[in-house]
Amino acid sequence: MAEFDILENELRGMVGNHYTQVPGVGAVLIKDGKPVFSFCGGYAVLGAEPRHFKMDSLFRIASISKQFTIYAVLQLIEEGKLSLDADISDFLGFKLRHPEFPDTVISVKMLANHTSGLRDGMVYCIPPEYSVRAFFVPEGKFYEDGAHFSPVNEPVGEFFSYCNLNYGLLGTIVEAVSKERFDHYVQNHVLKALDITGGYLPGNLSLNEFASLGTLYQKKDIAGNWRDDMPWRPVMDNFRGIKPAWDTVTMQNPYVLHDDLRVYSLDNYTPGTNATFFAPQGGLRISLEGMYNALLMLMNRGSFRGKEFLKEASINEMLRIQWSYDGHNGDTGDDTLLSYGLGLYQIRGDTSSRVHPQQDIFLIGHTGQAFGLYSGMFFAPGSRDGFLYIINGVGLSEDDVRSKGKFSGNFIWEETIMSALYEGLNKK
């Protein structure tokens, strides 16, 4: 449509091979629950047999995955099998307490809103042969000298710190309660209900789904040094057309990429002991089409295509502010996370998390960022207006001054695409 020519030109200009350009980008603009504009440019896969970025291209969607974990948790709560205030120790098979706060229960809600007092450390996804207990006891292989616990001045239940391990534990709890493997539960009860194609294990995708799987890229050399002058280097899901074996998994720890080289079989995995290797915090592979279905359900307060997916009260619990920053009670991630719900967060247009340099708009949703991917999925509460996007690679380090936003705490790629989409959203 001619009215979106400026938006399309801005998105098209993001694709390229220099500085802040990206290998591929896709976006959708939604008004009154209907897609009014969509764009896909660049490539989902580069190399000898390149594939164009498409609406149905699947990508490891990073932290947008968190809301799908919350959907599973809320379904089990609606069935009376779980509660937000439950002690997570009751489901993990061992007593988990912060050593500095031994009398404070760590609840399901604290995991979901990142006030649990737990921390990622260097590794937060571990092989299926281990229990999650290995993170938290001194004799555990992944204890990291207590790095998975907050310092004493960041109390449990009060201090916010974004922690991917929280969602690995939520995935493990979903297994313990449902008696289903985490990926199976989400596939059977969440993705199917929302008519979403995808999954957590590339080897378990159908042949058609696997053929749609995109790769994530960065401009890093083998030693991990960022270099502007080198071609795009594949970082995640670079299978070169060879489908992994069924029920196999590799670790997904961004800080220790060498772990990704080893493949583990799930033949002997016991559900309810350790779902971290599925990456419930970020490992879901879905497309822009799938993201649209999930966002439509949120905007419809739990209803999808005329059927109740979740009760409106459950959606309200996801959307409402569970924690907010008072100047001292959290790590705000460059002042972009100033309040948080359950697997979703809120953006106020008059704060450093804003998506537009001038306009004041309130949004709810989530971004994703890992292995070169940037994604976003937001809507204006009280409406059915929103947007979503996927970028499948970046060529600059987060520490490079050129990657910083110009008017917010967001990165330049996020600022560029979200401000352009917001402008499109407000065209009359």
C-alpha positions as CSV (number, residue, x, y, z in Angstrom):
1,M,0.0,0.0,0.0
2,A,1.2,3.5,-0.9
3,E,0.6,4.8,2.6
4,F,3.3,2.5,3.9
5,D,6.0,3.3,1.3
6,I,8.1,5.2,3.7
7,L,8.0,2.4,6.2
8,E,8.9,-0.2,3.6
9,N,11.8,1.9,2.4
10,E,13.1,2.2,6.0
11,L,13.0,-1.5,6.5
12,R,14.5,-2.2,3.1
13,G,17.3,0.1,4.0
14,M,18.2,-2.0,7.1
15,V,19.3,-4.9,4.9
16,G,22.9,-5.0,3.8
17,N,26.4,-5.9,4.8
18,H,27.8,-2.8,6.6
19,Y,27.9,-1.5,10.2
20,T,24.3,-1.6,11.5
21,Q,22.7,-3.3,8.5
22,V,21.4,-6.9,8.9
23,P,21.2,-10.0,6.7
24,G,17.4,-10.3,6.9
25,V,14.4,-8.6,8.5
26,G,10.7,-9.1,8.6
27,A,7.9,-7.1,10.2
28,V,4.1,-7.0,10.5
29,L,1.9,-4.0,11.4
30,I,-1.5,-4.8,13.0
31,K,-4.5,-2.5,13.3
32,D,-7.8,-3.7,14.9
33,G,-6.4,-7.2,15.0
34,K,-5.7,-7.3,11.2
35,P,-2.3,-7.2,9.5
36,V,-2.3,-4.0,7.4
37,F,1.3,-4.1,6.4
38,S,4.0,-6.8,6.2
39,F,7.6,-6.8,4.9
40,C,10.3,-9.4,4.5
41,G,13.7,-8.5,3.1
42,G,17.1,-10.1,2.8
43,Y,17.9,-13.7,3.6
44,A,16.9,-16.3,6.2
45,V,19.9,-18.4,5.1
46,L,23.0,-17.2,3.3
47,G,25.7,-19.3,1.6
48,A,25.8,-21.5,-1.4
49,E,22.1,-22.1,-1.4
50,P,20.6,-18.9,0.0
51,R,16.9,-18.6,1.0
52,H,14.9,-15.5,1.2
53,F,13.4,-14.2,4.4
54,K,9.7,-15.1,4.4
55,M,6.7,-14.7,6.6
56,D,6.8,-18.4,7.4
57,S,10.6,-18.6,8.0
58,L,11.2,-20.1,11.4
59,F,13.8,-18.6,13.7
60,R,15.0,-19.2,17.2
61,I,13.0,-16.4,18.6
62,A,14.9,-15.7,21.8
63,S,13.1,-14.2,24.8
64,I,9.7,-14.0,23.1
65,S,9.8,-17.7,24.0
66,K,9.2,-16.7,27.6
67,Q,5.6,-15.9,27.1
68,F,5.0,-19.4,25.7
69,T,6.4,-20.9,28.9
70,I,4.0,-18.7,30.9
71,Y,1.1,-19.9,28.8
72,A,1.9,-23.4,29.9
73,V,2.2,-22.3,33.5
74,L,-1.1,-20.5,33.4
75,Q,-2.9,-23.4,31.8
76,L,-1.8,-25.7,34.6
77,I,-2.9,-23.0,37.1
78,E,-6.3,-22.9,35.5
79,E,-6.5,-26.7,35.9
80,G,-5.9,-26.3,39.6
81,K,-2.5,-28.2,39.4
82,L,-0.3,-25.2,40.2
83,S,-0.4,-21.7,41.7
84,L,1.7,-18.6,41.3
85,D,2.5,-18.5,45.0
86,A,3.5,-22.2,45.2
87,D,7.0,-23.0,46.6
88,I,9.1,-24.2,43.6
89,S,10.8,-26.7,45.9
90,D,7.5,-28.7,45.9
91,F,8.0,-29.5,42.2
92,L,11.8,-29.6,41.7
93,G,12.4,-32.6,44.0
94,F,14.7,-30.8,46.4
95,K,14.5,-27.8,48.7
96,L,15.7,-24.7,46.9
97,R,16.4,-21.6,49.0
98,H,18.8,-18.7,48.6
99,P,21.6,-19.2,51.0
100,E,21.4,-15.6,52.2
101,F,17.6,-15.8,52.6
102,P,17.0,-19.4,53.8
103,D,13.5,-18.6,55.3
104,T,12.1,-17.0,52.2
105,V,10.1,-19.2,49.8
106,I,11.0,-18.9,46.1
107,S,7.6,-18.9,44.4
108,V,6.5,-19.7,40.8
109,K,5.6,-16.0,40.5
110,M,9.1,-14.9,41.5
111,L,10.6,-17.0,38.7
112,A,8.1,-15.6,36.2
113,N,8.7,-11.9,37.2
114,H,12.5,-12.2,37.7
115,T,12.5,-11.5,41.5
116,S,13.6,-15.0,42.5
117,G,17.1,-14.0,43.7
118,L,18.5,-16.5,41.1
119,R,21.0,-15.6,38.5
120,D,22.2,-17.0,35.2
121,G,26.0,-17.3,35.8
122,M,27.9,-18.4,32.8
123,V,25.8,-21.5,32.0
124,Y,22.0,-21.7,32.4
125,C,21.3,-24.6,30.0
126,I,22.7,-28.0,31.0
127,P,22.7,-31.5,29.5
128,P,19.7,-33.8,30.0
129,E,21.7,-36.2,32.2
130,Y,21.9,-33.6,35.0
131,S,19.3,-32.4,37.5
132,V,18.8,-28.6,37.9
133,R,20.0,-29.2,41.4
134,A,23.5,-29.1,39.9
135,F,23.2,-25.3,39.7
136,F,22.5,-24.8,43.3
137,V,24.6,-27.1,45.6
138,P,28.4,-26.6,46.1
139,E,29.1,-30.1,44.9
140,G,27.1,-29.5,41.7
141,K,28.9,-29.5,38.4
142,F,27.3,-26.1,37.4
143,Y,27.5,-24.4,40.8
144,E,30.0,-21.8,39.6
145,D,31.0,-20.9,43.1
146,G,27.4,-19.7,43.9
147,A,27.1,-17.5,40.8
148,H,23.4,-18.6,40.4
149,F,22.4,-16.7,43.6
150,S,22.2,-13.0,44.0
151,P,24.3,-11.0,46.4
152,V,22.9,-10.3,49.8
153,N,21.9,-6.7,48.9
154,E,19.4,-8.1,46.2
155,P,16.8,-9.8,48.3
156,V,14.5,-12.6,47.1
157,G,11.0,-11.4,46.1
158,E,12.0,-7.7,45.9
159,F,15.0,-7.2,43.6
160,F,14.5,-7.6,39.8
161,S,17.2,-9.1,37.8
162,Y,16.5,-10.6,34.4
163,C,17.4,-14.2,34.6
164,N,17.0,-16.9,31.9
165,L,17.5,-19.7,34.4
166,N,14.2,-18.7,36.0
167,Y,12.4,-19.9,32.9
168,G,14.5,-23.1,32.7
169,L,13.1,-23.9,36.1
170,L,9.6,-23.0,35.1
171,G,9.9,-25.4,32.2
172,T,11.1,-28.1,34.6
173,I,8.0,-27.4,36.8
174,V,5.7,-27.6,33.8
175,E,7.1,-31.1,33.3
176,A,6.8,-32.1,36.9
177,V,3.2,-31.0,37.1
178,S,2.0,-32.2,33.7
179,K,4.1,-35.4,33.5
180,E,4.9,-34.4,29.9
181,R,8.2,-33.4,28.4
182,F,8.3,-29.6,28.1
183,D,8.6,-29.5,24.3
184,H,5.8,-32.0,24.0
185,Y,3.5,-30.0,26.4
186,V,4.0,-26.7,24.6
187,Q,3.5,-28.4,21.2
188,N,0.3,-30.2,22.3
189,H,-1.3,-27.6,24.4
190,V,0.0,-24.2,23.2
191,L,1.3,-24.3,19.6
192,K,-1.5,-26.5,18.3
193,A,-4.2,-24.4,20.0
194,L,-2.8,-21.2,18.5
195,D,-2.2,-22.8,15.1
196,I,1.6,-22.1,15.3
197,T,4.2,-24.0,13.3
198,G,7.5,-24.7,15.1
199,G,9.1,-26.3,18.1
200,Y,12.2,-26.4,20.3
201,L,14.2,-29.2,18.7
202,P,15.3,-28.7,15.1
203,G,15.6,-32.4,14.6
204,N,11.9,-32.9,15.6
205,L,10.6,-30.4,13.0
206,S,8.8,-31.8,10.0
207,L,10.7,-31.8,6.7
208,N,8.7,-28.8,5.5
209,E,9.3,-27.0,8.8
210,F,13.0,-27.8,8.8
211,A,13.2,-26.4,5.2
212,S,11.8,-23.1,6.6
213,L,14.3,-22.9,9.4
214,G,16.5,-19.7,9.3
215,T,20.0,-19.2,10.5
216,L,21.2,-16.5,12.9
217,Y,24.4,-14.5,12.1
218,Q,27.0,-12.3,13.6
219,K,30.2,-10.8,12.3
220,K,32.7,-12.6,14.5
221,D,35.8,-14.4,13.6
222,I,36.6,-17.9,15.0
223,A,38.2,-16.4,18.1
224,G,35.0,-14.5,18.8
225,N,36.3,-11.1,17.8
226,W,33.8,-8.7,16.1
227,R,35.0,-7.6,12.7
228,D,33.2,-5.2,10.3
229,D,35.3,-6.5,7.3
230,M,34.3,-10.1,7.4
231,P,31.2,-11.9,5.9
232,W,28.3,-12.9,8.0
233,R,29.2,-15.9,10.2
234,P,26.5,-18.4,11.2
235,V,26.0,-18.7,14.9
236,M,22.8,-20.7,15.5
237,D,20.8,-23.2,13.4
238,N,23.4,-23.5,10.6
239,F,22.5,-27.1,9.5
240,R,23.3,-26.7,5.8
241,G,20.3,-28.7,4.9
242,I,21.1,-31.7,7.0
243,K,18.4,-32.4,9.6
244,P,19.7,-33.3,13.1
245,A,18.7,-36.7,14.5
246,W,15.3,-37.0,16.2
247,D,15.2,-36.2,20.0
248,T,18.7,-34.7,20.1
249,V,19.7,-31.4,21.5
250,T,22.7,-29.1,21.8
251,M,23.3,-26.6,24.6
252,Q,22.2,-23.0,24.1
253,N,24.4,-20.8,26.3
254,P,25.4,-17.6,24.6
255,Y,28.4,-17.0,26.8
256,V,30.1,-20.4,26.1
257,L,29.4,-21.2,22.5
258,H,31.8,-24.1,22.5
259,D,29.2,-26.1,24.4
260,D,27.0,-26.0,21.3
261,L,29.3,-28.5,19.5
262,R,28.2,-31.5,21.5
263,V,25.0,-33.3,20.7
264,Y,23.0,-35.1,23.4
265,S,20.3,-37.8,23.1
266,L,17.1,-37.5,25.0
267,D,16.6,-41.3,25.1
268,N,17.1,-41.5,28.9
269,Y,15.8,-38.1,29.9
270,T,13.4,-38.1,32.9
271,P,10.9,-35.2,32.6
272,G,10.7,-33.0,35.6
273,T,14.4,-33.1,36.4
274,N,15.9,-30.5,34.0
275,A,14.1,-28.7,31.1
276,T,16.8,-26.1,30.7
277,F,18.3,-27.8,27.6
278,F,15.0,-27.0,25.7
279,A,15.8,-23.4,26.4
280,P,12.3,-22.4,27.7
281,Q,13.6,-18.9,28.0
282,G,14.5,-18.5,24.3
283,G,14.7,-21.7,22.3
284,L,11.4,-21.7,20.5
285,R,11.6,-21.7,16.7
286,I,8.6,-19.9,15.2
287,S,7.8,-17.4,12.4
288,L,6.3,-14.0,12.1
289,E,3.0,-15.8,11.3
290,G,3.2,-17.7,14.6
291,M,4.1,-14.5,16.5
292,Y,1.0,-12.8,15.0
293,N,-1.3,-15.6,16.2
294,A,0.1,-15.3,19.8
295,L,-0.2,-11.5,19.7
296,L,-3.8,-11.7,18.4
297,M,-4.7,-14.0,21.3
298,L,-3.2,-11.5,23.8
299,M,-5.0,-8.6,22.2
300,N,-8.2,-10.6,22.4
301,R,-7.7,-11.3,26.1
302,G,-7.2,-15.0,25.9
303,S,-9.5,-15.8,22.9
304,F,-8.2,-17.2,19.7
305,R,-10.5,-17.7,16.6
306,G,-13.5,-17.7,18.9
307,K,-12.2,-20.3,21.4
308,E,-10.9,-19.6,24.8
309,F,-7.2,-20.4,25.0
310,L,-6.7,-18.8,28.5
311,K,-9.1,-17.1,30.8
312,E,-9.2,-13.3,30.7
313,A,-8.1,-13.2,34.3
314,S,-4.9,-15.2,33.4
315,I,-4.1,-12.8,30.6
316,N,-4.7,-9.8,32.9
317,E,-2.2,-11.4,35.4
318,M,0.4,-11.6,32.6
319,L,-0.1,-8.0,31.5
320,R,-0.3,-6.3,34.9
321,I,2.8,-4.8,36.5
322,Q,4.2,-7.3,38.9
323,W,7.4,-5.4,39.6
324,S,8.3,-1.8,39.0
325,Y,11.6,0.1,39.4
326,D,11.8,2.5,42.3
327,G,15.3,3.7,41.6
328,H,17.0,1.0,43.7
329,N,15.2,-2.4,43.5
330,G,16.4,-3.8,40.2
331,D,18.8,-4.1,37.4
332,T,17.1,-2.4,34.5
333,G,19.2,-3.5,31.5
334,D,20.3,-0.1,30.4
335,D,17.0,1.4,31.6
336,T,14.9,-0.6,29.2
337,L,13.2,-2.9,31.8
338,L,11.4,-0.6,34.2
339,S,8.5,-2.8,35.0
340,Y,7.6,-6.5,34.4
341,G,4.6,-8.7,34.3
342,L,4.7,-12.5,33.7
343,G,6.8,-13.2,30.5
344,L,5.8,-9.7,29.2
345,Y,6.9,-6.2,30.1
346,Q,5.5,-2.7,29.8
347,I,7.0,0.3,27.9
348,R,6.0,3.8,28.8
349,G,6.6,6.4,26.1
350,D,8.0,9.0,28.5
351,T,10.9,6.7,29.8
352,S,14.2,5.5,28.5
353,S,12.6,2.3,27.2
354,R,10.4,4.2,24.7
355,V,10.2,3.2,21.1
356,H,9.8,6.6,19.5
357,P,11.8,9.8,20.0
358,Q,8.8,12.1,20.4
359,Q,5.6,10.2,20.8
360,D,4.4,9.0,24.2
361,I,2.8,5.5,23.9
362,F,2.2,2.7,26.3
363,L,3.0,-0.8,25.0
364,I,3.1,-4.3,26.4
365,G,5.1,-7.2,24.9
366,H,8.6,-8.4,24.9
367,T,11.8,-8.3,22.9
368,G,14.2,-11.1,22.1
369,Q,18.0,-10.9,21.7
370,A,20.4,-13.8,21.4
371,F,23.0,-15.2,18.9
372,G,22.5,-12.2,16.6
373,L,18.7,-12.3,16.5
374,Y,16.6,-9.3,17.6
375,S,12.8,-9.7,17.8
376,G,9.9,-7.8,19.2
377,M,6.2,-8.3,19.7
378,F,4.2,-5.4,21.2
379,F,0.6,-4.0,21.3
380,A,-1.1,-1.0,22.8
381,P,-3.2,-2.2,25.8
382,G,-6.9,-1.6,25.4
383,S,-6.6,-2.0,21.6
384,R,-5.9,-4.5,19.0
385,D,-3.1,-2.5,17.4
386,G,0.5,-3.6,17.5
387,F,3.6,-4.8,15.6
388,L,6.1,-7.6,15.5
389,Y,9.5,-8.0,13.9
390,I,12.5,-10.4,13.5
391,I,16.1,-9.5,12.6
392,N,18.3,-12.5,12.1
393,G,21.8,-11.1,12.5
394,V,23.9,-8.1,13.6
395,G,27.4,-7.1,12.8
396,L,28.4,-5.1,15.9
397,S,29.0,-5.9,19.5
398,E,26.6,-4.7,22.1
399,D,29.6,-2.8,23.5
400,D,30.3,-1.0,20.3
401,V,29.2,2.7,20.5
402,R,27.5,2.4,17.1
403,S,25.1,-0.3,18.4
404,K,23.7,2.1,21.0
405,G,20.3,3.8,20.5
406,K,20.1,7.5,19.9
407,F,17.0,8.3,22.0
408,S,16.6,5.4,24.4
409,G,18.3,2.5,26.2
410,N,17.5,0.2,23.3
411,F,20.0,-0.9,20.7
412,I,20.1,0.9,17.3
413,W,18.4,-2.0,15.4
414,E,15.5,-1.9,17.9
415,E,15.2,1.8,17.8
416,T,15.2,1.9,14.0
417,I,12.6,-0.8,13.4
418,M,10.3,0.0,16.4
419,S,10.2,3.8,15.7
420,A,9.4,3.1,12.0
421,L,6.7,0.6,12.9
422,Y,5.2,3.0,15.4
423,E,5.1,5.7,12.8
424,G,3.2,3.3,10.5
425,L,0.9,2.3,13.3
426,N,-0.2,5.9,13.7
427,K,-0.9,6.7,10.1
428,K,-4.5,7.9,9.7
